[in-house]
Amino acid sequence: MNKKLAGLLAFGVLALIPAPVLGDAVPPSYEIEVDALENWNQVFQHSGTLKLQNLPGDVLDPSRVKPSGVPGENLVYRTPDKNYLRSFSIYGYYAAGRNYDHPMIAISGDGKTYKTITPDIHESGGNTVVYESRGLPAGTKYLKITYPGLGINQAPSIGKVVLNGPSMVDASVPSGTVPYGRMVMLIRGEEGETVYYTTDGTDPRVSLTRKHYSNPIPVLGKLLLKTTAVNHSSSGKSAASMVSTYQYAPAATDAAPAGMVDPLDDFKLVDSRSNLYIAKDDPGYFDNDGSRISRSAMGPGYVVYHTDYDIHTFTVYSSFFTGVPVENHRFFASTDGKRYTEISAEASTAGYAESNWQPYAFEGSSLPAKTRYLKIMLVGSANSWSPQVSKVVLNRNTASVKLVSSEKDAKVKATLSTDTQGARIYYRLNKGADFLPYSTPLELSGYNVLETYSVKDGLLPSPIGKFTVNASSDILVDKYGQMKNANFAGKVKSDAELAADAQEDADYYGSLTPPTDRDGYGGLAGSAEKNGLKQTGYFAVQQLGDRKVLTTPEGNLYFSLAVNGVTANETYTMVKGREQKFEFIPPYEGDYKRAFVGGKDNFSFYMANVFRKTGVFPTEHAVYSQAIARLQDWGFNGIGNYSTEKYGEEGKFPYVRMLPLSSMSFAKLDGISIFDIFAPNAEAKIDGAFDKALTPHKDDKMLIGYFIDNEYDFHKFYSNVPKLKASSAAIKGKLVERLRDEYRTIEAFNAAWKTKFRSFDEMNEAELPIITSASWRDMDDFFAYYLDTFFETVSRLYRKYDPNHLLLGDRWITTAFHNEKFRDPLAKTEGKYVDVISINYYSYKIEADLLQDVYETSGGTPILLSEFGYGTGEQGLNPLLPNSASNQFQRGMRYRNYVEGVATLPYIVGAHLFNYVDQAGLGRYWQGEWGEHYNSGLVNVADRPYKDYLQGIMDTNYDIYKVMLGERAKFYYDFSKG
């Protein structure tokens, strides 16, 4: 090994740290610089009297700068152009047994005017001293180190200078004897630094046994912690801090009771198992656990523990992949290993998520008497490798902490307890530096995050629990409409930040470069002539080789990439009656009056934020027009459903409309959202409504077509229609009429349906039970009859008033799509009457087999995926499809997988994203207290674009025709790899 490198490894700078270190990257404007002082190349200026020492074989540092004793000797560092200084570490060495004077440290932004600062001083033994300072003022570029000069004491020589590197790692508990089970937290200097540690005495900067710190470390025996922090710059440079060492010993503790702790390194402690193996990959995702049990294949897997003592309690530690829904373990107890009883366990998150894996703990207590067998069953329908079990504890687990809170004198008293008698409780309040011993109830004010654990001598500590306590008010939403308790990058904290966004927006949108090979409708320019597609004058369905495609009025290939909800409508939230949940609601009579709708009842923080940003209150039309420009920049080519239709006719961008069926109250039914086509004069009323709604737009070339309606409850047809009363639902009368025609006598009907009606008239107001095979066949026939009547009527009247535009189906709900009983008759019927079948298809993966089934059953009708999307909980909103994405980058990857995946299917003609702006934090207004509040938007409530999400979108949208035509392979991001 190079001697100089050996010195670097020993005290603080490591150039060989592997590049993929977990943690946030250092911002590009703060480049890491490491000067080992082998020469003057990295020093900006230095006194000529300073000397470079070469000390071959020196174990501390073989090259150093030594002062000559001349007063004021100094060396100066300057950061490269466009880079700044926010921290430094200076490594010094001194002679043993001698006093020394510290150098003077100063910083400057221009190299002329310097400000002296007092750094942190770490004397770690071994004749070594480290000077560190963090959080230097913005704009700092120069660092000056000045020696004090001649005097009684000599200044240390300097061996290394690190600019913008990590600081030493602190520990929450000082070295020494501590109570058994005490948790030690390792504290990094700044966000983005990654902390490593070892417990075997090896150097954490290079050791193969080092562990990535992510959770507090319990002291269960003698513990030696050696720690370091690592950070990276955008250019790939790395630095590691000096090693910090901490030693702990637990106070005397009780002997452990009869029980077991199985770390699952193997199956030696397991009595039996099925469909399981030991997973050893990626220990960093599992709090450094290098062996866990996971299922070998889909289907349940289980382990059975058999003991020669009674099992009273257990804790099972597992990790679940956040990209799929959590399906809890199941637990079974037995006295003899033959007859098992299913038992319950409390499930809770335990510790902190790592990458895409969230740890959970399952705790069972008070098991049935004389339990000697415990079966743990793993299930999961999404994949076989999640969940993974890390540890099983029998009888040696401390129960988790429980919280009971009560209000007193405008404060909250928080009382902590555990079911384990004699256990000590510790708590950490609001991300404090350490867990504190709990003795008496806490009196809290304001909003609090409380983390807790308990431990009894001889037992393992409980899982770390997390509680939130709002001790002063019910404030959930801050003045900008952001969820108050969510902390995320880009959270707005002042009006000035919003005002500055105007220029930020101009720079961002001005930097985008959407493709230039599109026609005026967003189709692929020149593709009509190249592929022999016809110019029809309107959007149309055509055949291109072996696939169905949409074409623009010019005949060019068009894959519909539209965005739903291009409106601020979903950003309005109900404020009346729950004002205490909002930090600030502007006066209705003031500047923000136009952010209210429905009088004073409902308010849009989004509209208010746009006003704060631009100084101009946006109109509905302005929101729509600005969205078109943004969508074009992002590579979209249309406006989807639930947007402001009236602005579509301005001819700026392709758009869709909805037929007016949902507004026809005469055809609504109780308990089921379908159209009662048998209602009196239904056809005549539809005819009149279509004449009024369709005729004015039949020549609109930007109009793609019409959806029939949205998410009918066809999946409730068999359960709800027979319960209706004919006096208020004509469809029930029609069902009875058809049954009368089929069976002719009530006796024949009663025999087939196993009922006791006295007449067919009696059936009109009664519930008809669907319990016999005959009743199911009759309902099948009636369902098919209803579908054919409804879609035939709608299609015929639609084409009567608009022969030019596409009929785009009725936006199936996924429940119907996933059930063959509804999917097949819907596809078969709609294939006869619509131009495109539309499905609101939210999914973790593309189910090509089911989509293919719809296409084939319909007789070859193409499919438009009329609604889909993904979200995260980062900003406190509900995520679309829980656990589908952990951040905005992953949202982009989900979008890419989805859109590029369906674009390669020969029967898919488009995918419409939900939606333009995030929904209001406490729910969209028309749904009241429990309104939808999804992270669904391309921009958030502050009108800030999700740039990481959008980058993924643009990468796909810009290349959509290349993917569709097979000129580029479809993209796929493997979420299973974390």
BELHURA-V326942 format. One record per residue. N is the residue number from 0. SS is DSSP state (hx for helix, st for strand, lp for the rest). Layout:
n:N ss:SS
n:N ss:SS
//
This chain:
n:0 ss:lp
n:1 ss:lp
n:2 ss:hx
n:3 ss:hx
n:4 ss:hx
n:5 ss:hx
n:6 ss:hx
n:7 ss:hx
n:8 ss:hx
n:9 ss:hx
n:10 ss:lp
n:11 ss:lp
n:12 ss:lp
n:13 ss:lp
n:14 ss:lp
n:15 ss:lp
n:16 ss:lp
n:17 ss:lp
n:18 ss:lp
n:19 ss:lp
n:20 ss:lp
n:21 ss:lp
n:22 ss:lp
n:23 ss:lp
n:24 ss:lp
n:25 ss:lp
n:26 ss:lp
n:27 ss:lp
n:28 ss:lp
n:29 ss:lp
n:30 ss:lp
n:31 ss:lp
n:32 ss:st
n:33 ss:st
n:34 ss:st
n:35 ss:lp
n:36 ss:lp
n:37 ss:lp
n:38 ss:lp
n:39 ss:lp
n:40 ss:lp
n:41 ss:lp
n:42 ss:lp
n:43 ss:lp
n:44 ss:st
n:45 ss:st
n:46 ss:lp
n:47 ss:lp
n:48 ss:lp
n:49 ss:lp
n:50 ss:st
n:51 ss:st
n:52 ss:st
n:53 ss:st
n:54 ss:lp
n:55 ss:lp
n:56 ss:lp
n:57 ss:lp
n:58 ss:lp
n:59 ss:lp
n:60 ss:lp
n:61 ss:lp
n:62 ss:st
n:63 ss:st
n:64 ss:st
n:65 ss:st
n:66 ss:lp
n:67 ss:lp
n:68 ss:lp
n:69 ss:lp
n:70 ss:lp
n:71 ss:lp
n:72 ss:lp
n:73 ss:st
n:74 ss:st
n:75 ss:st
n:76 ss:st
n:77 ss:st
n:78 ss:lp
n:79 ss:lp
n:80 ss:lp
n:81 ss:lp
n:82 ss:lp
n:83 ss:lp
n:84 ss:lp
n:85 ss:lp
n:86 ss:lp
n:87 ss:st
n:88 ss:st
n:89 ss:st
n:90 ss:st
n:91 ss:st
n:92 ss:st
n:93 ss:lp
n:94 ss:lp
n:95 ss:lp
n:96 ss:lp
n:97 ss:lp
n:98 ss:lp
n:99 ss:st
n:100 ss:st
n:101 ss:lp
n:102 ss:lp
n:103 ss:st
n:104 ss:st
n:105 ss:st
n:106 ss:st
n:107 ss:st
n:108 ss:lp
n:109 ss:lp
n:110 ss:lp
n:111 ss:lp
n:112 ss:lp
n:113 ss:lp
n:114 ss:st
n:115 ss:st
n:116 ss:st
n:117 ss:lp
n:118 ss:lp
n:119 ss:st
n:120 ss:st
n:121 ss:st
n:122 ss:st
n:123 ss:st
n:124 ss:st
n:125 ss:lp
n:126 ss:lp
n:127 ss:st
n:128 ss:st
n:129 ss:st
n:130 ss:st
n:131 ss:st
n:132 ss:st
n:133 ss:lp
n:134 ss:lp
n:135 ss:lp
n:136 ss:lp
n:137 ss:lp
n:138 ss:lp
n:139 ss:lp
n:140 ss:lp
n:141 ss:st
n:142 ss:st
n:143 ss:st
n:144 ss:st
n:145 ss:st
n:146 ss:lp
n:147 ss:lp
n:148 ss:lp
n:149 ss:lp
n:150 ss:lp
n:151 ss:lp
n:152 ss:lp
n:153 ss:st
n:154 ss:st
n:155 ss:lp
n:156 ss:st
n:157 ss:st
n:158 ss:st
n:159 ss:st
n:160 ss:st
n:161 ss:st
n:162 ss:st
n:163 ss:lp
n:164 ss:lp
n:165 ss:lp
n:166 ss:lp
n:167 ss:lp
n:168 ss:lp
n:169 ss:st
n:170 ss:st
n:171 ss:lp
n:172 ss:lp
n:173 ss:lp
n:174 ss:lp
n:175 ss:st
n:176 ss:st
n:177 ss:st
n:178 ss:lp
n:179 ss:lp
n:180 ss:lp
n:181 ss:lp
n:182 ss:st
n:183 ss:st
n:184 ss:lp
n:185 ss:st
n:186 ss:st
n:187 ss:lp
n:188 ss:lp
n:189 ss:lp
n:190 ss:lp
n:191 ss:lp
n:192 ss:lp
n:193 ss:st
n:194 ss:st
n:195 ss:st
n:196 ss:st
n:197 ss:st
n:198 ss:lp
n:199 ss:lp
n:200 ss:lp
n:201 ss:lp
n:202 ss:lp
n:203 ss:lp
n:204 ss:lp
n:205 ss:lp
n:206 ss:lp
n:207 ss:lp
n:208 ss:lp
n:209 ss:lp
n:210 ss:st
n:211 ss:st
n:212 ss:lp
n:213 ss:lp
n:214 ss:lp
n:215 ss:lp
n:216 ss:st
n:217 ss:st
n:218 ss:lp
n:219 ss:lp
n:220 ss:lp
n:221 ss:lp
n:222 ss:st
n:223 ss:st
n:224 ss:st
n:225 ss:st
n:226 ss:st
n:227 ss:st
n:228 ss:st
n:229 ss:st
n:230 ss:st
n:231 ss:st
n:232 ss:lp
n:233 ss:lp
n:234 ss:lp
n:235 ss:lp
n:236 ss:lp
n:237 ss:st
n:238 ss:st
n:239 ss:st
n:240 ss:lp
n:241 ss:lp
n:242 ss:lp
n:243 ss:st
n:244 ss:st
n:245 ss:st
n:246 ss:st
n:247 ss:st
n:248 ss:st
n:249 ss:st
n:250 ss:lp
n:251 ss:lp
n:252 ss:lp
n:253 ss:lp
n:254 ss:lp
n:255 ss:lp
n:256 ss:lp
n:257 ss:lp
n:258 ss:lp
n:259 ss:st
n:260 ss:st
n:261 ss:st
n:262 ss:lp
n:263 ss:lp
n:264 ss:lp
n:265 ss:lp
n:266 ss:lp
n:267 ss:lp
n:268 ss:lp
n:269 ss:lp
n:270 ss:lp
n:271 ss:st
n:272 ss:st
n:273 ss:st
n:274 ss:lp
n:275 ss:st
n:276 ss:st
n:277 ss:st
n:278 ss:st
n:279 ss:lp
n:280 ss:lp
n:281 ss:lp
n:282 ss:hx
n:283 ss:hx
n:284 ss:hx
n:285 ss:hx
n:286 ss:lp
n:287 ss:lp
n:288 ss:lp
n:289 ss:lp
n:290 ss:lp
n:291 ss:st
n:292 ss:st
n:293 ss:st
n:294 ss:st
n:295 ss:lp
n:296 ss:lp
n:297 ss:lp
n:298 ss:lp
n:299 ss:lp
n:300 ss:st
n:301 ss:st
n:302 ss:st
n:303 ss:st
n:304 ss:st
n:305 ss:st
n:306 ss:lp
n:307 ss:lp
n:308 ss:lp
n:309 ss:lp
n:310 ss:lp
n:311 ss:lp
n:312 ss:lp
n:313 ss:st
n:314 ss:st
n:315 ss:st
n:316 ss:st
n:317 ss:st
n:318 ss:st
n:319 ss:st
n:320 ss:st
n:321 ss:lp
n:322 ss:lp
n:323 ss:lp
n:324 ss:lp
n:325 ss:lp
n:326 ss:lp
n:327 ss:lp
n:328 ss:lp
n:329 ss:st
n:330 ss:st
n:331 ss:st
n:332 ss:st
n:333 ss:st
n:334 ss:lp
n:335 ss:lp
n:336 ss:lp
n:337 ss:lp
n:338 ss:lp
n:339 ss:lp
n:340 ss:st
n:341 ss:st
n:342 ss:st
n:343 ss:lp
n:344 ss:lp
n:345 ss:st
n:346 ss:st
n:347 ss:st
n:348 ss:st
n:349 ss:lp
n:350 ss:lp
n:351 ss:lp
n:352 ss:lp
n:353 ss:st
n:354 ss:lp
n:355 ss:lp
n:356 ss:st
n:357 ss:st
n:358 ss:st
n:359 ss:st
n:360 ss:st
n:361 ss:st
n:362 ss:st
n:363 ss:st
n:364 ss:lp
n:365 ss:lp
n:366 ss:lp
n:367 ss:lp
n:368 ss:lp
n:369 ss:lp
n:370 ss:lp
n:371 ss:lp
n:372 ss:st
n:373 ss:st
n:374 ss:st
n:375 ss:st
n:376 ss:st
n:377 ss:st
n:378 ss:lp
n:379 ss:lp
n:380 ss:lp
n:381 ss:lp
n:382 ss:lp
n:383 ss:lp
n:384 ss:lp
n:385 ss:lp
n:386 ss:lp
n:387 ss:st
n:388 ss:st
n:389 ss:st
n:390 ss:st
n:391 ss:st
n:392 ss:st
n:393 ss:st
n:394 ss:lp
n:395 ss:lp
n:396 ss:st
n:397 ss:lp
n:398 ss:lp
n:399 ss:lp
n:400 ss:st
n:401 ss:st
n:402 ss:st
n:403 ss:st
n:404 ss:st
n:405 ss:st
n:406 ss:st
n:407 ss:st
n:408 ss:lp
n:409 ss:lp
n:410 ss:st
n:411 ss:st
n:412 ss:st
n:413 ss:st
n:414 ss:st
n:415 ss:st
n:416 ss:st
n:417 ss:st
n:418 ss:lp
n:419 ss:lp
n:420 ss:lp
n:421 ss:lp
n:422 ss:lp
n:423 ss:st
n:424 ss:st
n:425 ss:st
n:426 ss:st
n:427 ss:st
n:428 ss:st
n:429 ss:lp
n:430 ss:lp
n:431 ss:lp
n:432 ss:lp
n:433 ss:lp
n:434 ss:lp
n:435 ss:st
n:436 ss:st
n:437 ss:lp
n:438 ss:lp
n:439 ss:lp
n:440 ss:lp
n:441 ss:st
n:442 ss:st
n:443 ss:st
n:444 ss:lp
n:445 ss:lp
n:446 ss:st
n:447 ss:st
n:448 ss:st
n:449 ss:st
n:450 ss:st
n:451 ss:st
n:452 ss:st
n:453 ss:st
n:454 ss:st
n:455 ss:lp
n:456 ss:lp
n:457 ss:lp
n:458 ss:lp
n:459 ss:st
n:460 ss:lp
n:461 ss:lp
n:462 ss:lp
n:463 ss:lp
n:464 ss:st
n:465 ss:st
n:466 ss:st
n:467 ss:st
n:468 ss:st
n:469 ss:st
n:470 ss:lp
n:471 ss:lp
n:472 ss:lp
n:473 ss:lp
n:474 ss:lp
n:475 ss:lp
n:476 ss:st
n:477 ss:lp
n:478 ss:lp
n:479 ss:lp
n:480 ss:lp
n:481 ss:lp
n:482 ss:st
n:483 ss:lp
n:484 ss:lp
n:485 ss:lp
n:486 ss:lp
n:487 ss:lp
n:488 ss:lp
n:489 ss:lp
n:490 ss:lp
n:491 ss:lp
n:492 ss:lp
n:493 ss:lp
n:494 ss:hx
n:495 ss:hx
n:496 ss:hx
n:497 ss:hx
n:498 ss:hx
n:499 ss:hx
n:500 ss:hx
n:501 ss:hx
n:502 ss:hx
n:503 ss:hx
n:504 ss:hx
n:505 ss:hx
n:506 ss:hx
n:507 ss:hx
n:508 ss:hx
n:509 ss:hx
n:510 ss:hx
n:511 ss:lp
n:512 ss:lp
n:513 ss:lp
n:514 ss:lp
n:515 ss:lp
n:516 ss:lp
n:517 ss:st
n:518 ss:lp
n:519 ss:lp
n:520 ss:lp
n:521 ss:lp
n:522 ss:lp
n:523 ss:st
n:524 ss:lp
n:525 ss:lp
n:526 ss:hx
n:527 ss:hx
n:528 ss:hx
n:529 ss:hx
n:530 ss:hx
n:531 ss:lp
n:532 ss:lp
n:533 ss:lp
n:534 ss:lp
n:535 ss:lp
n:536 ss:lp
n:537 ss:lp
n:538 ss:lp
n:539 ss:st
n:540 ss:st
n:541 ss:st
n:542 ss:st
n:543 ss:st
n:544 ss:lp
n:545 ss:lp
n:546 ss:st
n:547 ss:st
n:548 ss:st
n:549 ss:st
n:550 ss:st
n:551 ss:lp
n:552 ss:lp
n:553 ss:lp
n:554 ss:lp
n:555 ss:lp
n:556 ss:st
n:557 ss:st
n:558 ss:lp
n:559 ss:st
n:560 ss:st
n:561 ss:st
n:562 ss:st
n:563 ss:st
n:564 ss:lp
n:565 ss:lp
n:566 ss:lp
n:567 ss:lp
n:568 ss:hx
n:569 ss:hx
n:570 ss:hx
n:571 ss:st
n:572 ss:st
n:573 ss:st
n:574 ss:lp
n:575 ss:lp
n:576 ss:lp
n:577 ss:lp
n:578 ss:hx
n:579 ss:hx
n:580 ss:hx
n:581 ss:st
n:582 ss:lp
n:583 ss:lp
n:584 ss:lp
n:585 ss:lp
n:586 ss:lp
n:587 ss:lp
n:588 ss:lp
n:589 ss:lp
n:590 ss:lp
n:591 ss:lp
n:592 ss:hx
n:593 ss:hx
n:594 ss:hx
n:595 ss:st
n:596 ss:st
n:597 ss:lp
n:598 ss:lp
n:599 ss:lp
n:600 ss:lp
n:601 ss:st
n:602 ss:st
n:603 ss:st
n:604 ss:hx
n:605 ss:hx
n:606 ss:hx
n:607 ss:hx
n:608 ss:hx
n:609 ss:hx
n:610 ss:hx
n:611 ss:hx
n:612 ss:hx
n:613 ss:hx
n:614 ss:lp
n:615 ss:lp
n:616 ss:lp
n:617 ss:lp
n:618 ss:lp
n:619 ss:hx
n:620 ss:hx
n:621 ss:hx
n:622 ss:hx
n:623 ss:hx
n:624 ss:hx
n:625 ss:hx
n:626 ss:hx
n:627 ss:hx
n:628 ss:hx
n:629 ss:hx
n:630 ss:hx
n:631 ss:hx
n:632 ss:hx
n:633 ss:lp
n:634 ss:lp
n:635 ss:lp
n:636 ss:lp
n:637 ss:st
n:638 ss:st
n:639 ss:lp
n:640 ss:lp
n:641 ss:lp
n:642 ss:lp
n:643 ss:lp
n:644 ss:hx
n:645 ss:hx
n:646 ss:hx
n:647 ss:hx
n:648 ss:hx
n:649 ss:hx
n:650 ss:lp
n:651 ss:lp
n:652 ss:lp
n:653 ss:lp
n:654 ss:st
n:655 ss:st
n:656 ss:st
n:657 ss:st
n:658 ss:lp
n:659 ss:hx
n:660 ss:hx
n:661 ss:hx
n:662 ss:hx
n:663 ss:lp
n:664 ss:hx
n:665 ss:hx
n:666 ss:hx
n:667 ss:lp
n:668 ss:st
n:669 ss:lp
n:670 ss:lp
n:671 ss:st
n:672 ss:lp
n:673 ss:lp
n:674 ss:lp
n:675 ss:lp
n:676 ss:lp
n:677 ss:lp
n:678 ss:lp
n:679 ss:lp
n:680 ss:lp
n:681 ss:hx
n:682 ss:hx
n:683 ss:hx
n:684 ss:hx
n:685 ss:hx
n:686 ss:hx
n:687 ss:hx
n:688 ss:hx
n:689 ss:hx
n:690 ss:hx
n:691 ss:hx
n:692 ss:hx
n:693 ss:hx
n:694 ss:hx
n:695 ss:hx
n:696 ss:hx
n:697 ss:lp
n:698 ss:lp
n:699 ss:lp
n:700 ss:lp
n:701 ss:lp
n:702 ss:st
n:703 ss:st
n:704 ss:st
n:705 ss:st
n:706 ss:st
n:707 ss:lp
n:708 ss:lp
n:709 ss:lp
n:710 ss:lp
n:711 ss:lp
n:712 ss:lp
n:713 ss:hx
n:714 ss:hx
n:715 ss:hx
n:716 ss:hx
n:717 ss:hx
n:718 ss:hx
n:719 ss:hx
n:720 ss:hx
n:721 ss:hx
n:722 ss:hx
n:723 ss:lp
n:724 ss:lp
n:725 ss:lp
n:726 ss:lp
n:727 ss:lp
n:728 ss:lp
n:729 ss:hx
n:730 ss:hx
n:731 ss:hx
n:732 ss:hx
n:733 ss:hx
n:734 ss:hx
n:735 ss:hx
n:736 ss:hx
n:737 ss:hx
n:738 ss:hx
n:739 ss:hx
n:740 ss:hx
n:741 ss:hx
n:742 ss:hx
n:743 ss:lp
n:744 ss:lp
n:745 ss:hx
n:746 ss:hx
n:747 ss:hx
n:748 ss:hx
n:749 ss:hx
n:750 ss:hx
n:751 ss:hx
n:752 ss:hx
n:753 ss:lp
n:754 ss:lp
n:755 ss:lp
n:756 ss:lp
n:757 ss:lp
n:758 ss:lp
n:759 ss:hx
n:760 ss:hx
n:761 ss:hx
n:762 ss:hx
n:763 ss:lp
n:764 ss:lp
n:765 ss:lp
n:766 ss:lp
n:767 ss:lp
n:768 ss:lp
n:769 ss:lp
n:770 ss:lp
n:771 ss:lp
n:772 ss:hx
n:773 ss:hx
n:774 ss:hx
n:775 ss:hx
n:776 ss:hx
n:777 ss:hx
n:778 ss:hx
n:779 ss:hx
n:780 ss:hx
n:781 ss:hx
n:782 ss:hx
n:783 ss:hx
n:784 ss:hx
n:785 ss:hx
n:786 ss:hx
n:787 ss:hx
n:788 ss:hx
n:789 ss:hx
n:790 ss:hx
n:791 ss:hx
n:792 ss:hx
n:793 ss:hx
n:794 ss:hx
n:795 ss:hx
n:796 ss:hx
n:797 ss:hx
n:798 ss:hx
n:799 ss:hx
n:800 ss:hx
n:801 ss:lp
n:802 ss:lp
n:803 ss:lp
n:804 ss:lp
n:805 ss:st
n:806 ss:st
n:807 ss:lp
n:808 ss:lp
n:809 ss:lp
n:810 ss:lp
n:811 ss:st
n:812 ss:lp
n:813 ss:hx
n:814 ss:hx
n:815 ss:hx
n:816 ss:hx
n:817 ss:lp
n:818 ss:lp
n:819 ss:hx
n:820 ss:hx
n:821 ss:hx
n:822 ss:hx
n:823 ss:hx
n:824 ss:hx
n:825 ss:hx
n:826 ss:hx
n:827 ss:hx
n:828 ss:hx
n:829 ss:hx
n:830 ss:hx
n:831 ss:hx
n:832 ss:hx
n:833 ss:lp
n:834 ss:lp
n:835 ss:st
n:836 ss:st
n:837 ss:st
n:838 ss:st
n:839 ss:st
n:840 ss:lp
n:841 ss:lp
n:842 ss:lp
n:843 ss:lp
n:844 ss:lp
n:845 ss:lp
n:846 ss:lp
n:847 ss:hx
n:848 ss:hx
n:849 ss:hx
n:850 ss:hx
n:851 ss:hx
n:852 ss:hx
n:853 ss:hx
n:854 ss:hx
n:855 ss:hx
n:856 ss:hx
n:857 ss:lp
n:858 ss:lp
n:859 ss:lp
n:860 ss:lp
n:861 ss:st
n:862 ss:st
n:863 ss:st
n:864 ss:st
n:865 ss:st
n:866 ss:st
n:867 ss:st
n:868 ss:lp
n:869 ss:lp
n:870 ss:lp
n:871 ss:lp
n:872 ss:lp
n:873 ss:lp
n:874 ss:lp
n:875 ss:lp
n:876 ss:lp
n:877 ss:st
n:878 ss:st
n:879 ss:lp
n:880 ss:lp
n:881 ss:lp
n:882 ss:lp
n:883 ss:lp
n:884 ss:lp
n:885 ss:lp
n:886 ss:lp
n:887 ss:hx
n:888 ss:hx
n:889 ss:hx
n:890 ss:hx
n:891 ss:hx
n:892 ss:hx
n:893 ss:hx
n:894 ss:hx
n:895 ss:hx
n:896 ss:hx
n:897 ss:hx
n:898 ss:hx
n:899 ss:hx
n:900 ss:hx
n:901 ss:hx
n:902 ss:hx
n:903 ss:lp
n:904 ss:lp
n:905 ss:lp
n:906 ss:lp
n:907 ss:st
n:908 ss:st
n:909 ss:st
n:910 ss:st
n:911 ss:st
n:912 ss:st
n:913 ss:st
n:914 ss:lp
n:915 ss:lp
n:916 ss:st
n:917 ss:lp
n:918 ss:lp
n:919 ss:lp
n:920 ss:lp
n:921 ss:lp
n:922 ss:lp
n:923 ss:lp
n:924 ss:hx
n:925 ss:hx
n:926 ss:hx
n:927 ss:hx
n:928 ss:hx
n:929 ss:hx
n:930 ss:lp
n:931 ss:lp
n:932 ss:lp
n:933 ss:st
n:934 ss:st
n:935 ss:lp
n:936 ss:lp
n:937 ss:lp
n:938 ss:st
n:939 ss:lp
n:940 ss:lp
n:941 ss:lp
n:942 ss:lp
n:943 ss:lp
n:944 ss:st
n:945 ss:lp
n:946 ss:hx
n:947 ss:hx
n:948 ss:hx
n:949 ss:hx
n:950 ss:hx
n:951 ss:hx
n:952 ss:hx
n:953 ss:hx
n:954 ss:hx
n:955 ss:hx
n:956 ss:hx
n:957 ss:lp
n:958 ss:lp
n:959 ss:hx
n:960 ss:hx
n:961 ss:hx
n:962 ss:hx
n:963 ss:hx
n:964 ss:lp
n:965 ss:lp
n:966 ss:lp
n:967 ss:lp
n:968 ss:lp
n:969 ss:lp
n:970 ss:lp
n:971 ss:lp
n:972 ss:lp
n:973 ss:lp
n:974 ss:hx
n:975 ss:hx
n:976 ss:hx
n:977 ss:lp
//
